[in-house]
């Protein structure tokens, strides 16, 4: 099989600024390529940081075949088995961490309600709510009068009886939701601005939007192994790769160095408060409220969601005429 050359992403995904500083390098994780069955030529990628808004992004775009294999049954059995095979520290408990804790999910629901109330929207005003990429709808608050929907292509979802699945964003035109939720999705997308344009185009003129993403750009220390050929050789054998992962953790603990570059998996965009605001405003949405939150105080010790801080945004259409 010939190796695929990944297409570059040069401009900032938040503000489209063409100037970015190199913030380090990353290496595409072997489990992700094994999941799709692809071989990639340029597995080492730069982490760019926008000089205008501070957003970070890896300098490549995932091809559709990787995205399809990754999200068709996200965190399902095949996903877990392959990822665990290439990273023994990735446990079933960690795989389920985003949804297994009721206290964590209830806290996230309360965050949505609190941010809505801070901009004078009552729960009773929400008649229709849709969560984009929302899985089984675990983050949708318990709005007393609302019809609830998720837009998700995963065919293996087990939805509660009060939530209806839509498979395409275009289906939102049928319901014209009062609240559109998009949690933990923008950091995964090659072109988040184009995605938001579609979201706005298929929503109602009075729709309110709630966005939630991890906060911050990865901090990169000096890295010992930066050779694509050596890293690819290590990543061709799961025992060698797991040994390298363990050694990397020990070197990090006792020095100011990394053995391995950043491991690139699902997240290819990293937002600052200013960067997310720029992105939302780029599609003619008006930011009504924005908040940085700390995840750890809401989590039991056994749950790890992969990030310490997040950003929440409430927005509405700015009043400009929709095309």
C-alpha distance (Angstrom), angle and dihedral (degrees) to the residues before:
residue distance angle dihedral
X1 . . .
X2 3.81 . .
X3 3.78 117.2 .
X4 3.80 119.6 -107.6
X5 3.81 120.3 -125.3
X6 3.79 108.2 -141.6
X7 3.80 117.4 -131.2
X8 3.82 115.0 -113.8
X9 3.81 127.5 -115.4
X10 3.79 108.0 -152.1
X11 3.80 106.5 166.8
X12 3.80 128.2 65.4
X13 3.84 110.4 -90.8
X14 3.82 90.6 -142.4
X15 3.81 105.4 47.2
X16 3.84 103.0 5.3
X17 3.81 89.7 -122.1
X18 3.80 109.8 162.1
X19 3.79 97.4 -147.2
X20 3.79 121.3 82.5
X21 3.78 135.8 159.5
X22 3.80 120.3 -132.4
X23 3.78 108.4 -107.8
X24 3.79 97.4 -177.8
X25 3.79 139.2 -66.4
X26 3.78 135.5 -78.3
X27 3.80 136.3 -161.0
X28 3.80 121.8 -143.3
X29 3.80 107.7 -112.9
X30 3.83 114.8 -112.5
X31 3.81 94.4 -131.3
X32 3.79 91.3 61.3
X33 3.80 93.2 55.0
X34 3.81 91.8 43.8
X35 3.81 88.7 54.5
X36 3.81 91.2 57.3
X37 3.81 97.7 33.6
X38 3.82 91.4 -128.1
X39 3.78 130.2 136.6
X40 3.78 115.8 -146.7
X41 3.79 127.5 -156.9
X42 3.80 100.5 -157.5
X43 3.81 104.4 43.6
X44 3.81 93.0 154.0
X45 3.80 109.7 79.4
X46 3.78 134.4 177.3
X47 3.77 122.2 -113.9
X48 3.80 104.8 -137.9
X49 3.81 124.7 -161.0
X50 3.80 118.8 -155.9
X51 3.81 113.4 -122.6
X52 3.81 89.5 -152.8
X53 3.83 105.7 49.5
X54 3.82 106.0 4.5
X55 3.81 96.8 -117.8
X56 3.80 114.8 149.2
X57 3.79 124.7 -145.8
X58 3.77 139.1 170.2
X59 3.79 111.0 -115.3
X60 3.81 99.2 -118.8
X61 3.79 141.1 68.2
X62 3.79 121.9 -127.6
X63 3.83 111.8 -124.3
X64 3.81 117.2 -121.0
X65 3.81 92.9 -108.2
X66 3.82 91.2 61.9
X67 3.81 92.8 45.4
X68 3.79 91.5 48.6
X69 3.81 93.9 50.5
X70 3.80 91.4 44.6
X71 3.80 99.5 49.7
X72 3.82 104.9 28.6
X73 3.83 88.3 89.4
X74 3.79 102.3 5.2
X75 3.81 113.2 -161.5
X76 3.80 88.8 -3.0
X77 3.81 126.9 137.6
X78 3.82 97.2 -77.7
X79 3.81 91.9 45.0
X80 3.79 92.5 51.2
X81 3.81 96.0 44.4
X82 3.80 93.7 51.7
X83 3.79 95.4 42.3
X84 3.81 92.8 46.9
X85 3.81 90.2 48.5
X86 3.81 89.7 58.9
X87 3.80 97.0 35.5
X88 3.80 114.3 33.8
X89 3.82 91.2 -171.2
X90 3.83 89.4 64.4
X91 3.80 98.8 94.1
X92 3.79 130.9 -174.1
X93 3.79 87.5 -110.5
X94 3.80 90.3 56.1
X95 3.81 91.2 45.8
X96 3.80 89.5 55.3
X97 3.79 94.5 39.2
X98 3.79 97.2 104.4
X99 3.78 94.4 58.2
X100 3.82 108.7 17.2
X101 3.80 97.4 78.9
X102 3.81 113.4 78.7
X103 3.80 91.6 -168.3
X104 3.82 90.2 54.9
X105 3.81 93.4 47.9
X106 3.81 92.6 45.6
X107 3.79 90.0 49.8
X108 3.82 90.9 51.8
X109 3.81 89.5 50.5
X110 3.79 90.2 52.0
X111 3.82 90.0 51.0
X112 3.80 90.4 58.1
X113 3.80 91.1 48.8
X114 3.81 93.0 46.4
X115 3.80 93.6 50.5
X116 3.82 90.7 47.3
X117 3.81 90.6 51.0
X118 3.81 90.9 48.7
X119 3.82 88.9 63.4
X120 3.83 92.6 42.7
X121 3.80 101.1 -99.8
X122 3.79 116.2 138.4
X123 3.79 123.2 -147.2
X124 3.79 87.7 -125.0
X125 3.82 90.8 62.2
X126 3.81 92.4 63.4
X127 3.82 108.0 93.7
X128 3.80 98.4 160.3
X129 3.80 127.0 24.9
X130 3.80 129.0 -179.4
X131 3.81 127.6 -172.1
X132 3.82 113.5 -154.9
X133 3.81 112.0 -140.4
X134 3.78 83.9 -2.6
X135 3.78 99.4 152.3
X136 3.79 107.7 -155.5
X137 3.80 93.5 -9.4
X138 3.79 96.2 -104.9
X139 3.81 94.3 149.0
X140 3.82 96.6 50.8
X141 3.83 107.3 109.6
X142 3.80 120.7 -123.6
X143 3.80 94.7 -98.3
X144 3.83 105.1 -176.5
X145 3.81 97.5 -143.2
X146 3.80 103.4 28.8
X147 3.78 135.2 114.0
X148 3.81 106.2 -139.5
X149 3.80 128.8 -146.1
X150 3.78 139.7 171.3
X151 3.79 125.8 -155.6
X152 3.79 105.4 -147.2
X153 3.80 133.8 140.3
X154 3.82 93.6 -151.3
X155 3.81 106.5 115.8
X156 3.81 93.9 -164.2
X157 3.79 99.5 65.3
X158 3.79 119.7 133.0
X159 3.77 101.8 -148.8
X160 3.81 126.3 -168.1
X161 3.83 112.1 -110.6
X162 3.82 92.8 -106.6
X163 3.84 94.7 57.1
X164 3.82 124.7 77.6
X165 3.79 123.6 -156.1
X166 3.81 122.5 -132.5
X167 3.80 117.8 -171.2
X168 3.82 101.1 -158.0
X169 3.80 134.3 42.8
X170 3.82 88.0 -130.3
X171 3.83 88.2 67.1
X172 3.81 88.1 71.2
X173 3.81 88.4 78.7
X174 3.80 87.8 72.4
X175 3.80 93.3 60.5
X176 3.85 105.6 26.3
X177 3.83 93.3 -150.9
X178 3.78 124.0 -137.3
X179 3.82 89.6 -147.4
X180 3.81 126.6 32.4
X181 3.82 114.2 -167.6
X182 3.79 125.1 -163.9
X183 3.81 112.6 177.2
X184 3.80 125.7 175.6
X185 3.80 94.6 -11.7
X186 3.81 111.3 99.1
X187 3.81 92.6 66.5
X188 3.83 88.9 62.3
X189 3.81 99.7 52.9
X190 3.80 130.6 99.1
X191 3.81 91.3 -148.7
X192 3.81 110.6 18.9
X193 3.81 92.2 170.9
X194 3.81 92.1 59.1
X195 3.80 89.5 47.8
X196 3.82 91.8 52.3
X197 3.80 90.8 48.9
X198 3.81 88.7 57.6
X199 3.79 90.5 46.1
X200 3.80 92.8 53.7
X201 3.81 93.3 42.6
X202 3.81 92.3 56.7
X203 3.81 97.5 42.2
X204 3.80 130.2 82.2
X205 3.80 122.3 -91.5
X206 3.82 89.1 -115.3
X207 3.80 96.2 45.4
X208 3.80 118.9 129.8
X209 3.83 118.0 -142.7
X210 3.80 128.2 -146.6
X211 3.81 118.9 -167.1
X212 3.80 127.8 -175.3
X213 3.82 126.6 -177.8
X214 3.82 138.0 156.4
X215 3.79 112.7 -88.8
X216 3.79 127.1 -125.2
X217 3.78 144.5 22.9
X218 3.85 119.1 -89.6
X219 3.79 115.1 -98.7
X220 3.79 109.3 -126.2
X221 3.80 124.0 -156.5
X222 3.80 127.5 -167.7
X223 3.81 110.8 -63.9
X224 3.80 126.9 -144.2
X225 3.81 100.2 -160.9
X226 3.80 114.1 51.3
X227 3.80 100.1 143.3
X228 3.82 113.1 116.9
X229 3.82 91.7 -153.2
X230 3.83 95.0 50.5
X231 3.80 93.1 44.4
X232 3.81 91.2 47.1
X233 3.80 90.0 51.0
X234 3.82 91.4 51.8
X235 3.80 89.7 46.5
X236 3.81 92.2 53.6
X237 3.81 92.0 73.4
X238 3.79 122.7 48.3
X239 3.84 94.1 -148.7
X240 3.81 91.7 52.3
X241 3.79 91.7 45.5
X242 3.81 94.3 48.8
X243 3.80 89.8 48.3
X244 3.82 88.9 52.2
X245 3.82 90.7 49.1
X246 3.83 91.3 52.9
X247 3.79 92.5 46.0
X248 3.81 89.9 48.5
X249 3.81 90.6 56.4
X250 3.82 91.9 50.6
X251 3.82 93.2 48.5
X252 3.82 89.8 49.2
X253 3.80 90.5 50.9
X254 3.80 96.6 52.4
X255 3.81 103.1 31.1
X256 3.80 145.5 27.5
X257 3.80 91.5 -105.7
X258 3.80 138.1 90.3
X259 3.78 121.5 -143.8
X260 3.82 92.4 -155.7
X261 3.80 132.1 36.3
X262 3.80 120.3 -113.6
X263 3.79 109.7 -61.0
X264 3.80 107.7 -120.5
X265 3.78 114.7 -146.7
X266 3.82 129.5 138.1
X267 3.79 99.9 -27.2
X268 3.80 113.4 78.9
X269 3.83 99.0 153.7
X270 3.83 125.9 59.8
X271 3.79 118.3 -166.6
X272 3.77 135.8 -150.8
X273 3.79 120.9 -163.8
X274 3.81 90.3 -103.1
X275 3.80 92.3 45.6
X276 3.81 95.1 52.3
X277 3.81 90.6 46.5
X278 3.82 89.7 51.8
X279 3.81 91.0 50.0
X280 3.81 94.0 49.8
X281 3.79 92.4 46.4
X282 3.82 91.7 48.6
X283 3.83 89.3 73.5
X284 3.82 94.3 49.7
X285 3.78 96.5 -96.2
X286 3.79 120.4 141.6
X287 3.79 115.6 -136.5
X288 3.81 110.4 -130.8
X289 3.79 98.0 176.0
X290 3.79 138.9 0.4
X291 3.80 130.1 -173.1
X292 3.81 138.5 176.0
X293 3.81 112.7 -142.5
X294 3.80 134.5 -168.6
X295 3.81 114.7 -131.9
X296 3.79 103.0 -162.7
X297 3.79 98.8 73.9
X298 3.82 90.0 58.7
X299 3.79 96.1 48.9
X300 3.78 133.6 83.2
X301 3.81 114.1 -127.6
X302 3.80 92.4 -105.0
X303 3.82 94.6 59.7
X304 3.80 123.4 81.9
X305 3.82 118.3 179.3
X306 3.80 95.0 -178.5
X307 3.79 99.1 -112.6
X308 3.79 135.7 66.4
X309 3.79 102.2 -153.8
X310 3.79 133.3 31.6
X311 3.80 139.1 -172.9
X312 3.81 125.3 -130.5
X313 3.79 124.0 -164.5
X314 3.80 132.6 -174.9
X315 3.82 115.1 -163.1
X316 3.78 142.8 164.2
X317 3.77 135.1 -163.3
X318 3.78 111.3 -75.7
X319 3.80 94.9 -130.9
X320 3.78 96.9 -104.2
X321 3.78 115.2 137.7
X322 3.77 114.0 -91.2
X323 3.79 115.9 -127.3
